């Protein structure tokens, strides 16, 4: 995805969902892990290959997606 180092979207990978580069982990899955209280290190332990240093960018991406549903967004 333009402007992101760790987030990619490929139609051949998870149906085009945003994923963490070099993994088959979707951004939404990582966000769900964080919502359950997991740390970046715990996610990496459960999912070898996940780079904990990608977390700030994942959170930024999520924040930008939520902003799309601001006051000017269609309901």
N, CA, C and O atoms as a CHARMM CRD file, in Angstrom:
* protein
*
  300
    1    1 UNK  N      0.85600  -1.16000   0.00000 PROA 1      0.00000
    2    1 UNK  CA     0.00000   0.00000   0.00000 PROA 1      0.00000
    3    1 UNK  C      0.90600   1.22800   0.00000 PROA 1      0.00000
    4    1 UNK  O      1.86400   1.30300   0.77000 PROA 1      0.00000
    5    2 UNK  N      0.60400   2.16000  -0.84400 PROA 2      0.00000
    6    2 UNK  CA     1.45700   3.35600  -0.92100 PROA 2      0.00000
    7    2 UNK  C      1.55200   4.06500   0.43100 PROA 2      0.00000
    8    2 UNK  O      0.54900   4.26000   1.11700 PROA 2      0.00000
    9    3 UNK  N      2.74800   4.43500   0.78800 PROA 3      0.00000
   10    3 UNK  CA     2.96600   5.17500   2.03000 PROA 3      0.00000
   11    3 UNK  C      3.15900   4.29700   3.25300 PROA 3      0.00000
   12    3 UNK  O      3.33900   4.80600   4.35900 PROA 3      0.00000
   13    4 UNK  N      3.12500   2.98500   3.06800 PROA 4      0.00000
   14    4 UNK  CA     3.28900   2.07400   4.19200 PROA 4      0.00000
   15    4 UNK  C      4.44600   1.12400   3.93000 PROA 4      0.00000
   16    4 UNK  O      4.60300   0.60100   2.82700 PROA 4      0.00000
   17    5 UNK  N      5.23700   0.91500   4.94200 PROA 5      0.00000
   18    5 UNK  CA     6.35300  -0.02000   4.85700 PROA 5      0.00000
   19    5 UNK  C      5.88900  -1.44100   5.16500 PROA 5      0.00000
   20    5 UNK  O      6.35300  -2.39200   4.53700 PROA 5      0.00000
   21    6 UNK  N      4.97200  -1.59400   6.13200 PROA 6      0.00000
   22    6 UNK  CA     4.60300  -2.90900   6.62700 PROA 6      0.00000
   23    6 UNK  C      3.25900  -3.41900   6.14100 PROA 6      0.00000
   24    6 UNK  O      2.95100  -4.59600   6.33200 PROA 6      0.00000
   25    7 UNK  N      2.45900  -2.58500   5.52800 PROA 7      0.00000
   26    7 UNK  CA     1.11400  -3.00300   5.13700 PROA 7      0.00000
   27    7 UNK  C      1.03600  -3.12200   3.62300 PROA 7      0.00000
   28    7 UNK  O      1.40400  -2.20700   2.88600 PROA 7      0.00000
   29    8 UNK  N      0.54800  -4.27200   3.18100 PROA 8      0.00000
   30    8 UNK  CA     0.40800  -4.52800   1.75300 PROA 8      0.00000
   31    8 UNK  C     -1.00100  -5.04000   1.48000 PROA 8      0.00000
   32    8 UNK  O     -1.67700  -5.54800   2.37500 PROA 8      0.00000
   33    9 UNK  N     -1.42700  -4.89900   0.24000 PROA 9      0.00000
   34    9 UNK  CA    -2.70800  -5.45600  -0.19500 PROA 9      0.00000
   35    9 UNK  C     -2.46900  -6.10000  -1.55500 PROA 9      0.00000
   36    9 UNK  O     -1.99700  -5.45300  -2.49000 PROA 9      0.00000
   37   10 UNK  N     -2.79800  -7.36200  -1.64900 PROA 10     0.00000
   38   10 UNK  CA    -2.59000  -8.12900  -2.87100 PROA 10     0.00000
   39   10 UNK  C     -3.83600  -8.98900  -3.08000 PROA 10     0.00000
   40   10 UNK  O     -4.23800  -9.73200  -2.18500 PROA 10     0.00000
   41   11 UNK  N     -4.44100  -8.88700  -4.25400 PROA 11     0.00000
   42   11 UNK  CA    -5.65900  -9.64300  -4.53700 PROA 11     0.00000
   43   11 UNK  C     -5.45600 -11.14300  -4.36100 PROA 11     0.00000
   44   11 UNK  O     -6.41900 -11.86300  -4.09700 PROA 11     0.00000
   45   12 UNK  N     -4.23000 -11.62700  -4.50100 PROA 12     0.00000
   46   12 UNK  CA    -3.94000 -13.05100  -4.35900 PROA 12     0.00000
   47   12 UNK  C     -3.64600 -13.47200  -2.91800 PROA 12     0.00000
   48   12 UNK  O     -3.39900 -14.64900  -2.65700 PROA 12     0.00000
   49   13 UNK  N     -3.67200 -12.52800  -1.99300 PROA 13     0.00000
   50   13 UNK  CA    -3.36600 -12.81800  -0.59400 PROA 13     0.00000
   51   13 UNK  C     -4.54200 -12.37900   0.27200 PROA 13     0.00000
   52   13 UNK  O     -4.83900 -11.18800   0.37200 PROA 13     0.00000
   53   14 UNK  N     -5.20100 -13.33800   0.89100 PROA 14     0.00000
   54   14 UNK  CA    -6.34600 -13.07600   1.77400 PROA 14     0.00000
   55   14 UNK  C     -7.41800 -12.22700   1.09700 PROA 14     0.00000
   56   14 UNK  O     -8.04200 -11.38000   1.73600 PROA 14     0.00000
   57   15 UNK  N     -7.62500 -12.45600  -0.19000 PROA 15     0.00000
   58   15 UNK  CA    -8.68600 -11.75200  -0.90900 PROA 15     0.00000
   59   15 UNK  C     -8.46400 -10.26000  -1.04100 PROA 15     0.00000
   60   15 UNK  O     -9.41500  -9.50800  -1.25400 PROA 15     0.00000
   61   16 UNK  N     -7.22900  -9.82300  -0.91700 PROA 16     0.00000
   62   16 UNK  CA    -6.93000  -8.40300  -1.06300 PROA 16     0.00000
   63   16 UNK  C     -7.00800  -7.60500   0.22500 PROA 16     0.00000
   64   16 UNK  O     -6.82100  -6.38900   0.20700 PROA 16     0.00000
   65   17 UNK  N     -7.28100  -8.26800   1.34700 PROA 17     0.00000
   66   17 UNK  CA    -7.30500  -7.56300   2.63400 PROA 17     0.00000
   67   17 UNK  C     -5.93400  -6.98200   2.93300 PROA 17     0.00000
   68   17 UNK  O     -4.92000  -7.56600   2.54800 PROA 17     0.00000
   69   18 UNK  N     -5.88400  -5.85200   3.60700 PROA 18     0.00000
   70   18 UNK  CA    -4.57800  -5.33800   4.05100 PROA 18     0.00000
   71   18 UNK  C     -3.92600  -6.35800   4.98400 PROA 18     0.00000
   72   18 UNK  O     -4.54800  -6.83800   5.93300 PROA 18     0.00000
   73   19 UNK  N     -2.67400  -6.67800   4.69900 PROA 19     0.00000
   74   19 UNK  CA    -1.94400  -7.65800   5.48800 PROA 19     0.00000
   75   19 UNK  C     -0.58900  -7.09900   5.90500 PROA 19     0.00000
   76   19 UNK  O     -0.12000  -6.08800   5.38200 PROA 19     0.00000
   77   20 UNK  N      0.01500  -7.77900   6.85000 PROA 20     0.00000
   78   20 UNK  CA     1.35500  -7.40900   7.30200 PROA 20     0.00000
   79   20 UNK  C      2.35100  -8.02900   6.32700 PROA 20     0.00000
   80   20 UNK  O      2.33800  -9.23500   6.08000 PROA 20     0.00000
   81   21 UNK  N      3.20600  -7.18200   5.78400 PROA 21     0.00000
   82   21 UNK  CA     4.19500  -7.60600   4.78700 PROA 21     0.00000
   83   21 UNK  C      4.99000  -8.82300   5.27000 PROA 21     0.00000
   84   21 UNK  O      5.45900  -8.87300   6.40700 PROA 21     0.00000
   85   22 UNK  N      5.12300  -9.80000   4.37100 PROA 22     0.00000
   86   22 UNK  CA     5.90300 -10.97900   4.67400 PROA 22     0.00000
   87   22 UNK  C      5.16700 -12.02800   5.49600 PROA 22     0.00000
   88   22 UNK  O      5.75600 -13.03500   5.88800 PROA 22     0.00000
   89   23 UNK  N      3.87500 -11.79700   5.76000 PROA 23     0.00000
   90   23 UNK  CA     3.07700 -12.73700   6.54400 PROA 23     0.00000
   91   23 UNK  C      1.75000 -12.98000   5.83200 PROA 23     0.00000
   92   23 UNK  O      1.45700 -12.36600   4.80600 PROA 23     0.00000
   93   24 UNK  N      0.96800 -13.86900   6.38600 PROA 24     0.00000
   94   24 UNK  CA    -0.41100 -14.06800   5.94500 PROA 24     0.00000
   95   24 UNK  C     -1.35800 -13.58100   7.04400 PROA 24     0.00000
   96   24 UNK  O     -2.45900 -14.10800   7.20500 PROA 24     0.00000
   97   25 UNK  N     -0.92200 -12.58300   7.79000 PROA 25     0.00000
   98   25 UNK  CA    -1.71000 -12.02100   8.88400 PROA 25     0.00000
   99   25 UNK  C     -2.38400 -10.73800   8.41900 PROA 25     0.00000
  100   25 UNK  O     -1.71600  -9.80700   7.96900 PROA 25     0.00000
  101   26 UNK  N     -3.70100 -10.69000   8.52900 PROA 26     0.00000
  102   26 UNK  CA    -4.40800  -9.47900   8.14500 PROA 26     0.00000
  103   26 UNK  C     -4.25800  -8.40800   9.22500 PROA 26     0.00000
  104   26 UNK  O     -4.04800  -8.70900  10.40000 PROA 26     0.00000
  105   27 UNK  N     -4.36800  -7.18200   8.80400 PROA 27     0.00000
  106   27 UNK  CA    -4.33800  -6.06400   9.74900 PROA 27     0.00000
  107   27 UNK  C     -5.48100  -6.22300  10.75400 PROA 27     0.00000
  108   27 UNK  O     -5.30200  -5.97300  11.94600 PROA 27     0.00000
  109   28 UNK  N     -6.64800  -6.63800  10.27400 PROA 28     0.00000
  110   28 UNK  CA    -7.79100  -6.79400  11.18100 PROA 28     0.00000
  111   28 UNK  C     -7.52000  -7.87100  12.23500 PROA 28     0.00000
  112   28 UNK  O     -7.96100  -7.73800  13.37700 PROA 28     0.00000
  113   29 UNK  N     -6.81000  -8.92300  11.87200 PROA 29     0.00000
  114   29 UNK  CA    -6.48500  -9.96600  12.85000 PROA 29     0.00000
  115   29 UNK  C     -5.54600  -9.42200  13.92700 PROA 29     0.00000
  116   29 UNK  O     -5.72000  -9.70000  15.11300 PROA 29     0.00000
  117   30 UNK  N     -4.56000  -8.65200  13.50200 PROA 30     0.00000
  118   30 UNK  CA    -3.62400  -8.07200  14.48000 PROA 30     0.00000
  119   30 UNK  C     -4.36400  -7.10800  15.39900 PROA 30     0.00000
  120   30 UNK  O     -4.10700  -7.07700  16.60200 PROA 30     0.00000
  121   31 UNK  N     -5.27500  -6.32800  14.84400 PROA 31     0.00000
  122   31 UNK  CA    -6.06400  -5.41400  15.68200 PROA 31     0.00000
  123   31 UNK  C     -6.91800  -6.18800  16.67800 PROA 31     0.00000
  124   31 UNK  O     -7.07000  -5.76600  17.82500 PROA 31     0.00000
  125   32 UNK  N     -7.47500  -7.31600  16.24900 PROA 32     0.00000
  126   32 UNK  CA    -8.26100  -8.15000  17.16500 PROA 32     0.00000
  127   32 UNK  C     -7.37900  -8.69800  18.28100 PROA 32     0.00000
  128   32 UNK  O     -7.80600  -8.76300  19.43400 PROA 32     0.00000
  129   33 UNK  N     -6.16400  -9.08800  17.95000 PROA 33     0.00000
  130   33 UNK  CA    -5.22400  -9.56000  18.97400 PROA 33     0.00000
  131   33 UNK  C     -4.94500  -8.46200  19.99400 PROA 33     0.00000
  132   33 UNK  O     -4.93200  -8.71600  21.19900 PROA 33     0.00000
  133   34 UNK  N     -4.72500  -7.24800  19.51300 PROA 34     0.00000
  134   34 UNK  CA    -4.47600  -6.12300  20.41800 PROA 34     0.00000
  135   34 UNK  C     -5.70200  -5.84900  21.27900 PROA 34     0.00000
  136   34 UNK  O     -5.57300  -5.55600  22.46800 PROA 34     0.00000
  137   35 UNK  N     -6.89300  -5.94100  20.68500 PROA 35     0.00000
  138   35 UNK  CA    -8.13100  -5.70300  21.43600 PROA 35     0.00000
  139   35 UNK  C     -8.31700  -6.72900  22.54700 PROA 35     0.00000
  140   35 UNK  O     -8.94900  -6.44400  23.56400 PROA 35     0.00000
  141   36 UNK  N     -7.76300  -7.92700  22.34700 PROA 36     0.00000
  142   36 UNK  CA    -7.83100  -8.96500  23.38000 PROA 36     0.00000
  143   36 UNK  C     -6.76700  -8.78000  24.45600 PROA 36     0.00000
  144   36 UNK  O     -6.70400  -9.54500  25.41800 PROA 36     0.00000
  145   37 UNK  N     -5.93100  -7.75600  24.28400 PROA 37     0.00000
  146   37 UNK  CA    -4.93300  -7.44500  25.29700 PROA 37     0.00000
  147   37 UNK  C     -3.54400  -7.98900  25.02700 PROA 37     0.00000
  148   37 UNK  O     -2.66400  -7.88400  25.88100 PROA 37     0.00000
  149   38 UNK  N     -3.33300  -8.56900  23.85000 PROA 38     0.00000
  150   38 UNK  CA    -2.00600  -9.09400  23.53600 PROA 38     0.00000
  151   38 UNK  C     -1.03100  -7.95800  23.25100 PROA 38     0.00000
  152   38 UNK  O     -1.41600  -6.90700  22.73700 PROA 38     0.00000
  153   39 UNK  N      0.21700  -8.17800  23.58500 PROA 39     0.00000
  154   39 UNK  CA     1.27200  -7.22300  23.24200 PROA 39     0.00000
  155   39 UNK  C      1.86900  -7.62900  21.89500 PROA 39     0.00000
  156   39 UNK  O      1.60100  -8.72100  21.39200 PROA 39     0.00000
  157   40 UNK  N      2.66900  -6.75200  21.32500 PROA 40     0.00000
  158   40 UNK  CA     3.34800  -7.07500  20.08000 PROA 40     0.00000
  159   40 UNK  C      4.22600  -8.29700  20.21600 PROA 40     0.00000
  160   40 UNK  O      4.28300  -9.12800  19.31000 PROA 40     0.00000
  161   41 UNK  N      4.91100  -8.41500  21.34000 PROA 41     0.00000
  162   41 UNK  CA     5.77800  -9.57500  21.56300 PROA 41     0.00000
  163   41 UNK  C      4.95900 -10.86100  21.68600 PROA 41     0.00000
  164   41 UNK  O      5.37900 -11.91200  21.20300 PROA 41     0.00000
  165   42 UNK  N      3.80900 -10.78100  22.32300 PROA 42     0.00000
  166   42 UNK  CA     2.95400 -11.96900  22.44600 PROA 42     0.00000
  167   42 UNK  C      2.40900 -12.39600  21.07800 PROA 42     0.00000
  168   42 UNK  O      2.31600 -13.58700  20.78100 PROA 42     0.00000
  169   43 UNK  N      2.05600 -11.41300  20.25600 PROA 43     0.00000
  170   43 UNK  CA     1.58400 -11.73400  18.91200 PROA 43     0.00000
  171   43 UNK  C      2.70300 -12.42100  18.13700 PROA 43     0.00000
  172   43 UNK  O      2.47000 -13.42500  17.46500 PROA 43     0.00000
  173   44 UNK  N      3.91400 -11.88400  18.22800 PROA 44     0.00000
  174   44 UNK  CA     5.06100 -12.48200  17.53900 PROA 44     0.00000
  175   44 UNK  C      5.34200 -13.88700  18.04900 PROA 44     0.00000
  176   44 UNK  O      5.76100 -14.75300  17.28100 PROA 44     0.00000
  177   45 UNK  N      5.11600 -14.12000  19.33100 PROA 45     0.00000
  178   45 UNK  CA     5.33700 -15.45200  19.89300 PROA 45     0.00000
  179   45 UNK  C      4.30300 -16.44100  19.34900 PROA 45     0.00000
  180   45 UNK  O      4.63800 -17.57400  19.00400 PROA 45     0.00000
  181   46 UNK  N      3.05000 -16.00400  19.27600 PROA 46     0.00000
  182   46 UNK  CA     1.97900 -16.87600  18.77000 PROA 46     0.00000
  183   46 UNK  C      2.00900 -17.02700  17.25300 PROA 46     0.00000
  184   46 UNK  O      1.59200 -18.05300  16.71700 PROA 46     0.00000
  185   47 UNK  N      2.50400 -16.00300  16.56500 PROA 47     0.00000
  186   47 UNK  CA     2.54600 -15.99000  15.10400 PROA 47     0.00000
  187   47 UNK  C      3.96600 -15.67100  14.63900 PROA 47     0.00000
  188   47 UNK  O      4.27700 -14.52900  14.30200 PROA 47     0.00000
  189   48 UNK  N      4.81900 -16.69100  14.62400 PROA 48     0.00000
  190   48 UNK  CA     6.21700 -16.46900  14.21300 PROA 48     0.00000
  191   48 UNK  C      6.29000 -15.77000  12.86000 PROA 48     0.00000
  192   48 UNK  O      5.56600 -16.10600  11.92300 PROA 48     0.00000
  193   49 UNK  N      7.16400 -14.81200  12.78900 PROA 49     0.00000
  194   49 UNK  CA     7.30600 -14.02800  11.56100 PROA 49     0.00000
  195   49 UNK  C      6.63700 -12.67200  11.64400 PROA 49     0.00000
  196   49 UNK  O      6.91000 -11.79000  10.82900 PROA 49     0.00000
  197   50 UNK  N      5.74800 -12.49600  12.64000 PROA 50     0.00000
  198   50 UNK  CA     5.12200 -11.18600  12.80100 PROA 50     0.00000
  199   50 UNK  C      6.13700 -10.21500  13.37100 PROA 50     0.00000
  200   50 UNK  O      6.74700 -10.49300  14.40400 PROA 50     0.00000
  201   51 UNK  N      6.32900  -9.06300  12.70300 PROA 51     0.00000
  202   51 UNK  CA     7.28700  -8.07000  13.20600 PROA 51     0.00000
  203   51 UNK  C      6.61200  -7.08500  14.17200 PROA 51     0.00000
  204   51 UNK  O      5.81800  -6.25500  13.72800 PROA 51     0.00000
  205   52 UNK  N      6.90200  -7.15300  15.46500 PROA 52     0.00000
  206   52 UNK  CA     6.27100  -6.23600  16.41500 PROA 52     0.00000
  207   52 UNK  C      6.48900  -4.76200  16.06600 PROA 52     0.00000
  208   52 UNK  O      5.68100  -3.90700  16.42700 PROA 52     0.00000
  209   53 UNK  N      7.59300  -4.47200  15.35600 PROA 53     0.00000
  210   53 UNK  CA     7.85100  -3.08000  14.98400 PROA 53     0.00000
  211   53 UNK  C      6.83600  -2.54600  13.97200 PROA 53     0.00000
  212   53 UNK  O      6.83000  -1.35200  13.67500 PROA 53     0.00000
  213   54 UNK  N      5.98200  -3.41700  13.44400 PROA 54     0.00000
  214   54 UNK  CA     4.93400  -2.98400  12.50700 PROA 54     0.00000
  215   54 UNK  C      3.72700  -2.39000  13.23600 PROA 54     0.00000
  216   54 UNK  O      2.88500  -1.75400  12.60200 PROA 54     0.00000
  217   55 UNK  N      3.62600  -2.58100  14.53800 PROA 55     0.00000
  218   55 UNK  CA     2.43700  -2.14500  15.27800 PROA 55     0.00000
  219   55 UNK  C      2.10200  -0.66000  15.13400 PROA 55     0.00000
  220   55 UNK  O      0.93800  -0.34100  14.89300 PROA 55     0.00000
  221   56 UNK  N      3.05300   0.25900  15.26800 PROA 56     0.00000
  222   56 UNK  CA     2.68000   1.66800  15.11200 PROA 56     0.00000
  223   56 UNK  C      2.03800   1.94500  13.74600 PROA 56     0.00000
  224   56 UNK  O      1.08000   2.71200  13.65300 PROA 56     0.00000
  225   57 UNK  N      2.56000   1.33000  12.71000 PROA 57     0.00000
  226   57 UNK  CA     2.00400   1.55800  11.38400 PROA 57     0.00000
  227   57 UNK  C      0.61200   0.92100  11.24900 PROA 57     0.00000
  228   57 UNK  O     -0.26700   1.48800  10.60100 PROA 57     0.00000
  229   58 UNK  N      0.41500  -0.24000  11.85100 PROA 58     0.00000
  230   58 UNK  CA    -0.89600  -0.88500  11.82900 PROA 58     0.00000
  231   58 UNK  C     -1.92500   0.00200  12.52000 PROA 58     0.00000
  232   58 UNK  O     -3.03900   0.16900  12.02300 PROA 58     0.00000
  233   59 UNK  N     -1.55700   0.56500  13.65700 PROA 59     0.00000
  234   59 UNK  CA    -2.47000   1.45700  14.37400 PROA 59     0.00000
  235   59 UNK  C     -2.74000   2.73700  13.58000 PROA 59     0.00000
  236   59 UNK  O     -3.86700   3.23300  13.56500 PROA 59     0.00000
  237   60 UNK  N     -1.73100   3.25900  12.93400 PROA 60     0.00000
  238   60 UNK  CA    -1.91200   4.45000  12.09300 PROA 60     0.00000
  239   60 UNK  C     -2.87500   4.13100  10.95400 PROA 60     0.00000
  240   60 UNK  O     -3.78000   4.91600  10.66900 PROA 60     0.00000
  241   61 UNK  N     -2.68500   2.98200  10.30000 PROA 61     0.00000
  242   61 UNK  CA    -3.56000   2.57500   9.21200 PROA 61     0.00000
  243   61 UNK  C     -5.00300   2.47000   9.70100 PROA 61     0.00000
  244   61 UNK  O     -5.92200   2.96100   9.04500 PROA 61     0.00000
  245   62 UNK  N     -5.19900   1.83000  10.85500 PROA 62     0.00000
  246   62 UNK  CA    -6.54300   1.68500  11.40900 PROA 62     0.00000
  247   62 UNK  C     -7.15900   3.04000  11.70500 PROA 62     0.00000
  248   62 UNK  O     -8.33900   3.26000  11.42800 PROA 62     0.00000
  249   63 UNK  N     -6.38400   3.94000  12.25700 PROA 63     0.00000
  250   63 UNK  CA    -6.86600   5.28500  12.56100 PROA 63     0.00000
  251   63 UNK  C     -7.30700   6.00700  11.29600 PROA 63     0.00000
  252   63 UNK  O     -8.34600   6.66800  11.28400 PROA 63     0.00000
  253   64 UNK  N     -6.53200   5.88300  10.24700 PROA 64     0.00000
  254   64 UNK  CA    -6.87500   6.53600   8.98300 PROA 64     0.00000
  255   64 UNK  C     -8.14200   5.93700   8.38100 PROA 64     0.00000
  256   64 UNK  O     -8.92600   6.65000   7.75500 PROA 64     0.00000
  257   65 UNK  N     -8.34700   4.64000   8.56400 PROA 65     0.00000
  258   65 UNK  CA    -9.56100   4.01400   8.04300 PROA 65     0.00000
  259   65 UNK  C    -10.78300   4.50000   8.80100 PROA 65     0.00000
  260   65 UNK  O    -11.82800   4.74100   8.19800 PROA 65     0.00000
  261   66 UNK  N    -10.66700   4.64700  10.11200 PROA 66     0.00000
  262   66 UNK  CA   -11.76900   5.13200  10.92100 PROA 66     0.00000
  263   66 UNK  C    -12.13300   6.56700  10.56200 PROA 66     0.00000
  264   66 UNK  O    -13.30900   6.93100  10.54700 PROA 66     0.00000
  265   67 UNK  N    -11.11700   7.38100  10.27300 PROA 67     0.00000
  266   67 UNK  CA   -11.36400   8.77300   9.88800 PROA 67     0.00000
  267   67 UNK  C    -12.21500   8.88200   8.63900 PROA 67     0.00000
  268   67 UNK  O    -12.90600   9.88300   8.44700 PROA 67     0.00000
  269   68 UNK  N    -12.17500   7.86300   7.77900 PROA 68     0.00000
  270   68 UNK  CA   -12.99200   7.87800   6.56900 PROA 68     0.00000
  271   68 UNK  C    -14.48000   7.87700   6.89300 PROA 68     0.00000
  272   68 UNK  O    -15.30000   8.20000   6.03400 PROA 68     0.00000
  273   69 UNK  N    -14.83700   7.51700   8.12500 PROA 69     0.00000
  274   69 UNK  CA   -16.22400   7.47300   8.54200 PROA 69     0.00000
  275   69 UNK  C    -16.58900   8.69600   9.37800 PROA 69     0.00000
  276   69 UNK  O    -17.46000   8.63200  10.24600 PROA 69     0.00000
  277   70 UNK  N    -15.91400   9.80700   9.10600 PROA 70     0.00000
  278   70 UNK  CA   -16.17000  11.04500   9.80800 PROA 70     0.00000
  279   70 UNK  C    -17.52000  11.65000   9.43700 PROA 70     0.00000
  280   70 UNK  O    -18.35300  10.98800   8.81700 PROA 70     0.00000
  281   71 UNK  N    -17.73200  12.89000   9.81100 PROA 71     0.00000
  282   71 UNK  CA   -19.04200  13.53200   9.61200 PROA 71     0.00000
  283   71 UNK  C    -19.45600  13.65500   8.14200 PROA 71     0.00000
  284   71 UNK  O    -20.64500  13.78400   7.85200 PROA 71     0.00000
  285   72 UNK  N    -18.51200  13.61700   7.22500 PROA 72     0.00000
  286   72 UNK  CA   -18.85600  13.75300   5.81900 PROA 72     0.00000
  287   72 UNK  C    -19.11000  12.41800   5.12800 PROA 72     0.00000
  288   72 UNK  O    -19.47400  12.39000   3.95200 PROA 72     0.00000
  289   73 UNK  N    -18.92300  11.32100   5.84000 PROA 73     0.00000
  290   73 UNK  CA   -19.09900   9.99700   5.23600 PROA 73     0.00000
  291   73 UNK  C    -20.59600   9.67500   5.10400 PROA 73     0.00000
  292   73 UNK  O    -21.40800  10.06200   5.94400 PROA 73     0.00000
  293   74 UNK  N    -20.92800   8.97000   4.04600 PROA 74     0.00000
  294   74 UNK  CA   -22.32200   8.54800   3.85000 PROA 74     0.00000
  295   74 UNK  C    -22.67700   7.47700   4.86800 PROA 74     0.00000
  296   74 UNK  O    -21.86000   6.60900   5.17800 PROA 74     0.00000
  297   75 UNK  N    -23.87000   7.53800   5.37400 PROA 75     0.00000
  298   75 UNK  CA   -24.31300   6.55600   6.38300 PROA 75     0.00000
  299   75 UNK  C    -24.81400   5.29900   5.72900 PROA 75     0.00000
  300   75 UNK  O    -25.22600   4.36600   6.41800 PROA 75     0.00000
